């Protein structure tokens, strides 16, 4: 699993977060609020608002296709979701959430290398994408690279310090690694 793509992704993860131009002017403020959230519940509310802004598209900008893809994903029809998302990323290559959703479908299908490729594109478009970074962590756990998994979850906490899922993953990894040392 130490392909060029994985090495590039690892390099991307260790580089300082570069902020891509955002289509929604509220995102910088939301990310600031996320960093200073007082508790996990507040962080979840802010993360939810960020997800909505990442996802929101009008019908002319891929909104229908994204809804179709998510409906297909939610009902386990991954081939349909993948077909729709393939077209969406081809038609709108700057739509980070389309890349992220396609990465999720690839992950669910066990296509980890393809998932990492899409995560890489997601992070190039939106370096603060805590969902994509969590995806890296999950993939690294699946392939047994605990160090890269830990690093990915730590990056999530840099963006969203109160993210309970990332904190639990780190705690689990620390316990696992503590037992093997």
C-alpha positions as CSV (number, residue, x, y, z in Angstrom):
1,X,0.0,0.0,0.0
2,X,3.0,2.3,-0.2
3,X,2.2,3.6,-3.6
4,X,3.2,6.9,-5.0
5,X,-0.4,8.1,-4.4
6,X,-0.2,7.2,-0.7
7,X,3.2,8.9,-0.4
8,X,1.8,12.0,-2.0
9,X,-1.1,11.9,0.3
10,X,1.1,11.5,3.3
11,X,3.0,14.6,2.1
12,X,-0.2,16.5,1.7
13,X,-1.2,15.6,5.3
14,X,2.1,16.8,6.7
15,X,2.2,20.1,4.9
16,X,0.7,23.1,6.5
17,X,-2.9,23.6,5.8
18,X,-3.4,25.8,2.7
19,X,-6.7,27.5,2.4
20,X,-8.3,27.1,-0.9
21,X,-10.6,29.7,-2.3
22,X,-14.1,29.0,-1.0
23,X,-17.3,29.4,-2.8
24,X,-19.2,30.1,0.5
25,X,-18.0,33.2,2.3
26,X,-19.3,31.8,5.6
27,X,-16.8,28.9,5.7
28,X,-13.8,30.8,7.2
29,X,-15.9,32.1,10.1
30,X,-17.4,28.6,10.6
31,X,-14.0,27.0,10.7
32,X,-13.0,29.7,13.3
33,X,-16.0,28.8,15.4
34,X,-15.2,25.1,15.1
35,X,-11.7,25.6,16.4
36,X,-13.0,27.5,19.4
37,X,-16.1,25.3,20.1
38,X,-16.6,24.9,23.8
39,X,-17.9,21.3,23.7
40,X,-18.5,18.4,21.4
41,X,-22.2,19.2,21.0
42,X,-21.4,22.7,19.8
43,X,-18.7,21.3,17.4
44,X,-21.2,18.8,15.9
45,X,-23.6,21.7,15.2
46,X,-20.9,23.7,13.5
47,X,-19.6,20.7,11.6
48,X,-23.2,20.1,10.4
49,X,-23.4,23.6,9.1
50,X,-20.1,23.2,7.3
51,X,-21.2,19.9,5.8
52,X,-24.4,21.7,4.5
53,X,-22.4,24.4,2.9
54,X,-20.0,21.8,1.3
55,X,-23.0,19.8,0.0
56,X,-25.3,22.6,-1.1
57,X,-25.6,23.0,-4.8
58,X,-28.5,24.2,-6.9
59,X,-29.9,21.9,-9.5
60,X,-27.8,23.6,-12.2
61,X,-24.6,23.0,-10.3
62,X,-25.0,19.3,-9.6
63,X,-27.5,19.3,-6.7
64,X,-29.8,16.7,-8.3
65,X,-26.9,14.4,-9.1
66,X,-25.5,14.7,-5.5
67,X,-28.9,13.9,-4.1
68,X,-29.2,10.9,-6.4
69,X,-25.8,9.7,-5.4
70,X,-26.4,10.0,-1.7
71,X,-29.7,8.3,-2.0
72,X,-28.0,5.4,-3.8
73,X,-25.2,5.3,-1.2
74,X,-27.7,5.2,1.7
75,X,-29.6,2.3,0.1
76,X,-26.4,0.3,-0.6
77,X,-26.6,0.8,-4.4
78,X,-22.9,1.7,-4.6
79,X,-22.6,1.0,-8.4
80,X,-25.3,3.6,-9.1
81,X,-23.8,6.1,-6.7
82,X,-20.3,5.6,-8.3
83,X,-21.7,6.1,-11.8
84,X,-23.4,9.3,-10.8
85,X,-20.4,10.6,-8.9
86,X,-18.1,9.8,-11.8
87,X,-20.1,12.0,-14.0
88,X,-20.4,14.7,-11.3
89,X,-16.6,15.0,-10.8
90,X,-16.1,15.0,-14.5
91,X,-18.6,17.8,-15.0
92,X,-17.6,19.7,-11.9
93,X,-14.0,19.0,-11.0
94,X,-13.9,21.8,-8.5
95,X,-16.8,20.3,-6.4
96,X,-14.8,18.9,-3.4
97,X,-17.8,17.2,-1.8
98,X,-18.4,15.2,-5.0
99,X,-14.8,13.9,-4.8
100,X,-15.3,13.2,-1.1
101,X,-18.5,11.2,-1.6
102,X,-16.9,9.2,-4.4
103,X,-14.0,8.5,-2.1
104,X,-16.6,7.2,0.4
105,X,-18.2,4.9,-2.1
106,X,-14.7,3.5,-3.1
107,X,-14.0,2.9,0.6
108,X,-17.3,1.1,1.1
109,X,-16.4,-1.1,-2.0
110,X,-12.9,-1.8,-0.5
111,X,-11.2,0.2,-3.3
112,X,-8.8,1.9,-0.9
113,X,-6.3,3.1,-3.5
114,X,-9.1,4.8,-5.5
115,X,-10.6,6.2,-2.3
116,X,-7.2,7.8,-1.4
117,X,-6.9,9.3,-4.9
118,X,-10.3,11.0,-4.5
119,X,-9.5,12.1,-0.9
120,X,-6.3,13.6,-2.3
121,X,-8.3,15.7,-4.8
122,X,-10.8,16.6,-2.0
123,X,-8.0,17.9,0.2
124,X,-6.5,19.8,-2.7
125,X,-9.8,21.6,-3.2
126,X,-10.6,21.9,0.6
127,X,-7.6,21.3,2.9
128,X,-9.8,21.7,5.9
129,X,-12.1,18.8,5.0
130,X,-12.2,16.9,8.3
131,X,-14.4,14.2,6.7
132,X,-11.8,13.4,4.1
133,X,-9.0,13.4,6.7
134,X,-11.1,11.0,8.8
135,X,-11.4,8.8,5.6
136,X,-7.6,8.7,5.4
137,X,-7.5,7.5,9.0
138,X,-10.1,4.8,8.4
139,X,-8.3,3.5,5.3
140,X,-5.0,3.5,7.2
141,X,-6.6,1.5,10.0
142,X,-7.9,-1.0,7.4
143,X,-4.5,-1.5,5.9
144,X,-2.7,-1.7,9.2
145,X,-0.8,1.6,9.1
146,X,-1.5,2.8,12.6
147,X,1.0,5.6,12.4
148,X,-0.6,7.2,9.4
149,X,-4.1,6.6,10.8
150,X,-3.0,8.4,14.0
151,X,-1.6,11.3,12.0
152,X,-4.8,11.6,10.0
153,X,-7.0,11.7,13.1
154,X,-4.6,14.2,14.7
155,X,-5.1,16.5,11.7
156,X,-8.9,16.2,12.2
157,X,-8.4,17.5,15.7
158,X,-6.3,20.4,14.5
159,X,-9.3,21.5,12.5
160,X,-12.1,20.4,14.9
161,X,-10.6,20.0,18.4
162,X,-13.8,18.7,19.9
163,X,-14.4,16.0,17.3
164,X,-15.3,13.0,19.4
165,X,-14.9,10.4,16.7
166,X,-11.3,11.4,16.0
167,X,-10.5,11.7,19.7
168,X,-11.9,8.2,20.2
169,X,-9.9,6.8,17.3
170,X,-6.7,8.3,18.7
171,X,-7.5,6.9,22.2
172,X,-8.1,3.5,20.7
173,X,-4.9,3.7,18.7
174,X,-2.9,4.8,21.7
175,X,-4.2,1.9,23.7
176,X,-3.5,-0.5,20.9
177,X,0.0,0.8,20.3
178,X,0.6,0.8,24.1
179,X,-0.1,-2.9,24.2
180,X,2.2,-3.8,21.4
181,X,5.2,-1.8,22.6
